[in-house]
Amino acid sequence: MITEHEILRLGHQGDGIASGPVYAAATLPGETVRGVLSGSHLTDIRIETPSPDRVQPPCRHAKSCGGCQLQHASDEFVAHWKQDIVALALEGQGLVAPMRTILTSPAQTRRRAVVSARRTKKGAMAGFHARGSDVIVEIPHCELVDPRLRGGLPLAEALASAGASRKGEISVTLTVTENGLDVAVTGGKPTDGPLEAALAQLAERFGVARLAWDGEVIAMRQPPVQHFGAASVTPPPGAFLQATPEGEAALLAGVREIVGDAERIVDLFAGCGTFSLPLAARAEVLAVEGDAGMIRALDQGWRQAQGLKKVTAIARDLFRRPLVPQELTGFDAAVLDPPRAGAEAQVAMLAESSLDRIAYVSCNPLTFARDARVLTGAGYRLAWVQVVDQFRWSSHIELVAAFFRTAVQESDVRPHL
């Protein structure tokens, strides 16, 4: 049955929400829409009264591809919506903070993406899944990713033809590096001699820097180098990397401003050194990360770099074994960049520490707000929040936030320039 609805707001996943609740993809607040109601979701949607914030999606794949949720909304609308999500998350914890102007990465700058690929009767196909579906949509003209990633789609198809099971699909992580694409595949058939030979031939044919298959490096023509400050780092296959160079630069600028002239910094959930290594140009750094492979890459990058201060790299599970206040003694500032779950255990220890400044980088406003409440309850002041939108046209949100002890004034913190 066709029903009519007025969209009241957007949910955290980018769907329009009407009374009921009824969820309608690709709609905006204030719009009147008609469609077929299936449970709580509206399908076959027709926009009766469009919002003034509605725009023509810039990508020709927008209607079929599930990689982006918000291409139908103006940049100004999306910016305000993402800022409001963070503000509402803080409000839910009884907090308010000055919100700086959002920084949005340009189109075609995503340097890392995970595509799906599978065999077909006529060969293979690769792309993103359709929204809420396991159907793969080919994306040869994607406006989101770096054009060099689009160039990896034929490789993903070839990898599926060589090593995907008949009914399954593989996930192919493509990352832009200075020496070509870094490719990590999961979900494929177990390797044997013939498959390894075929994969090595594909790596050579497509000129990739490195090809890994379910964690095993099959071929490395050149190291897949990433630059963090003065250091060159070769991350392990599939390792975390900030999504865009512009987004990484914005987060790093915020972190540098917060730590200021700190001489000793502890970097928690340090990854491969996104913040640790640039900060080591001015300060000694203790870098702590749960993934041993990433921490080895960070340490090697520091050892091969010139002109950096001491970086001590430690592999440690900060969820189970957070640094306790005694271990944090002697540090001037902390950088915190946890995964979506936040850093509940580590934040509890930071709250008991004597650290003056904390730069909190987050990819989840809800867990960030939860942790912010703990820190402010322990005497820290949430000085400002900077939203960084490096997942353009998606519902994903990243931010960097400044926490200072009450006795520390923001004017007392001299940023590294």
N, C-alpha and C positions, 0 to 999 in steps of 0.2 A: 504494500500500500504506500502511495506517495503521501508524504507529510511535509508540512512547512514549519520552519523553525527560525528563530532569531538568535544569532550567535552573540553570546554575552561576553566571553573572554577566551583567551588562549590557555590551554593547559601546558604543563612543563615539557611535553613532547611536541608541541607546536600545533596540535589539533585545536580547531574551534570547538567550544563547548556551549551547548544550549541547555535550557531547562530540562531536567530529567534525572541525571544528565544524559545528553545526547552528544556524541562526538562526531565531528565532521572535518575530515582532512582538507587542507588547502582552503580554509575559510578564515575570515577575520571578524573581530568584534564589530557589532553594528550591522552586519550583513543579514539579509533575509534570504534563506536558502530553502530549496525543495529537494527531496530525494526519497529513496527507499529505505525505510527504517528496518535494520536487521539487528535485533537485540538492542544494544545501546549505541550502535554505530550507523551513521547515515552513508549510504552508497548512491551511486549514479547521481551525484550532486549537481544541481543547477543553481547558479547564483541569480537570484531575482533582483536584489538590491545590493549592488557592490559597495564596498567601503571606499572612501577617497584614498585610503592607503594601499589599495590593490594596484599592482603593476603587472605588466606583461613579463613573465619569467624570461630571463636572459638566455636560458639554456633550452635547446630544442628537445632535450630528454626529460624536462621537468615533470611532465604529466605521468610518465611511465616509471621513471627511476625513483628509488627510495633513498638515494644518497643525500638529498636536500629536502627539507620540510617547509622552507619559508621563502622560496623564490618568488612567490606571488605577492609578497609584502614589500613595501618600500624600505629602503635602508634606514630611514629615519624611524619608521615604526619598529623595526627589529631592534634598533639600538635602544630605544626607550623600553621596549618589552624586556630585553635582557637586563638592563639596569634595574627595572622594577622587580624582576625575579630575585635578584640579589638583595635589594632593599627589603622585600617582603620576607625573605628567609631570615634576615637579621631582625626584623620587627617581630617575627615569631619567637625569637629568643629574648625579646625585650631590649634590643639594641638598635641604635641608629649610628650612621657614620657618613661623613662627607663623601659623595660619590664623584670621582673625577670623570671627565668626558671619555666615553668608550673609544677604544682604538680597534679598528676593524681591518683585518688583512685584505689586500686586494684580491680580485678574482684570479684564478689560474696560478695560485701560489702554494697550494697544498703540495708538499714535497714527499709526503708519505701517505699511502692509501692501501687498503686491503680489498682486493677484488676477488670475486668468486669465479671459478671456471669449471666447466664440465664437458664431457664428450657428448657429441650428438651423432645422429645417423650419418650426417654429411661431413663431420669433422669435429669442431669444438667451438665453444663460445665463452666469452669472458666479459664481466661487467659488475655492476652493483645489483643487489636484489631489489625487486619492486617492493613498494611499501607494504609491510605486513604480509610478505609472501616469500616463498622460496624460488620464485621465478627469477632467472637472471636476465637483466636488461643490458644490452650492449650500449656502450657509452663512447663512441668514437669522437664525439664533439663536446665532451664534458667541459663546462666552463669553470669547474671548481678546482681541478688538479693542474699542477704544472704540466705543460705540454710534453715534457720528457716522460712523465708517468703514463700519459696516453700512449706513448710509443711502446710501452711495455705490455699493452693488451695483446698484440699478436704473440708475444712470448708466453703469456699466461695461457693462451689457447693451445700453443704447442706443448706446453708442460702438461696440460690436461690430456691431450692426445697421447702423450708418452706415458703418463703415470697416474692418471685418475682411474678409479674403478668404473665399471660399466654403469652403475646406477648412482654412484656418489659424486661429490664435487670436491674440489680442492680450494683452499684459501691461499691466495698469493699476496704477500706483503711486498709492495714495491716502494723503495726509498731512493730518492735522488741523492747521489754523492758526487764529489768532484771527479771521480773516475768512472762514472757510469752508474747504472742501476744496481742497487743491492736488493737481491730477491730471496725471500724466505717462504717456503711452501710448507703447508701442513695439510693433513688429511689425505695424502696420496698413498699409493700402494707401497708395501715394504720394498726397500731397495735390494737389488741383486746385481750381479756383474753387468748384464745387458742393459738394465735400466740406468745404472750409474754411467755407463758409457754414453747412452743416449742423452742423458741430462748434461753431461760434460760437453757433448757436441752442440747442444742448444745454447749453453752458456757462451761458447766460442762464437757460434753463428750470430747471436744477438748482441755480442759485445758487452755482456754484463760484467760488473766488477766482481760480484760474488753470487753464487747460487747455493742455497742451503735447502735441504729436504728433510723435513721433520727434525730439525735441529742439527743435522749432520751436514757439514760443509762438503759439497760435491766438487765445486770448482771455485777458484779465486784467481782471476786474471790479474787484478790489481786490488790493493786494499780499499775498501769502501769508506773513505775518510770523511769525517765530519770535523768542522773547526769550532772549537769553543775557546774564544779569546785567542791567545797565542799558541794554544795546543792543538795538535792534530790527533784525533781519536778514531780508532777503528772499533765501533760497537759490535757486540755479538749479534748473530743473526736475529732479526725481529725485535731488537731492543727498542725501548721507548725513545721517542724523539719528539720535540715540540713540532706541531703540525706545519707551521710556516716560518720562514726566516724572519718575517716582520713581527709575527707574534712572539717568537723567542726574544727578539731584540727589545720589544716593549716590556716583557716580563723582566728581562735582565736589567733594563733601565730602572724599573721600579724597585727591584731588589737592591741595586747599587745605591739608590737614593736612601733607602731605609737603613742599610748597614753603615752608610756614611764612612767615617774615618776609622771604623773598627779595625783593630790590629790582629785580632784572633777571632775567627768565625767558625761556627759549626754548621755544616750543611747536612740536613737530615733528609733521607730519601733522595740521595744525591744523584742517582742514575749514573750516566756516563760522564758527568761533569759539566752539565749545562751551565750551572752557576758557579760551582767550585773553582773551575779552571780560570774563567775570566776574573773572579774575585781574587785569585792568587796573584794577580799582578800587583796588588797593594797589601794583601793581608795573608797571614798564615791560615790555613784551612784544614779542619778535620772533616772529611767527607765520609758519611756513613750510608750504606745502601744494602738492602737485603739480597740483591742478586749478585752472586759472586762474579759472574762473567762481566757484568757492567762495571763493577768496582775494579776488576783487573784492567779493563780497558781504560778507565779513568787514570789509574795509577801509571800505566804505560804511557799514556798521553802526557802526563805531567813530567815523567822522567825524561822524555825525549824533547820537551819544550825548553826554550831558553828564556832566562830572565824572570822566572816565576818564584815566588816565595814557597816555603815548604807546604806540601799537601800530604796529609796522612790519610790514607784510604783504608777503610775498614768494612768488611762484609759482616752485617749483623741484622737480624730480624727485629726491626723496631716495633713491630706489633706485639711480639712476645717478650722482647728484651729492650725496652726503650732506655735511652741514656738517662740515668738518675741525676738528681741535682748535684751530687758530689762530682760526677763526671763532667758536668757542665760548668763547674767552677773555673774561672780564669778566662772564659770566653766573653767577648764584648757583644756579640750578636749571633743570632741563629737564623738560618734559612730553612724553611719547611715547605716541602713540595710533595705531599703524600698522594696516593691514588684516590679514587672516588670515595673510598670508605673513610677518608679523613685520617686523623692521627690521634685518636682518643687517648690511648695509653701514653704516647709521647707528650701530648699537650698537658696531660696531668702532671708530668714531671717538669715540663717547662714552667708551669704555673708555680711550682715550688722553688724554682731556681732564682738566681739573682741576676739573670740576663737583663740588659737594659732594652734591647731592641730585637724584634722578631719580624722577619719578612715571611709572610705566609702566602704561598702560591697554591691555588686550589682549582680543581676542575669540577667541583660539586658545591653549589651554594648552600645546600642543606647541611652537609657535614661541616663545611666551613663555619656556618653560623653557630652550629653546636659547639665547635671548638673555640670560636671567638667568645662565646658566653663564659667558658671556663677561664680563658685568659683574662678577660675584663673583670671577672669575679675575683681574680687573684691580684688585681691592682694594675693591670695593663690598660692603656688607653688605645682604643681603636681610632687611629688618627685619620685614616682615609682608605678608600677602596678604589682600585682601578680595574674596571672590567676590560678584558682583552678578548676580542672576538676573532680568533684565528680559525674557527670552524664556521666560516661564512655560510649563511642561508640554512644553518642547522639550528637545532634547539640546544646545542652544546654551549656551555658557558665556562670561561676561564677568568681568573682574576688574580691580582696581587694586592695584598693588604698590609698596612703598617701598624705594628703594635709597639708602643713605647711604655716603659714604666712611668708611673705618674710623675716621678721626680725628673724625668728626662723631657725636655721641651724639644719640639720638632726643630726649632731654630738652632738647637745645640748640635744637631746632626749635620755634619758637612759631607755632602755627597761626593763620591768618587767621580771625577770628570775624565 
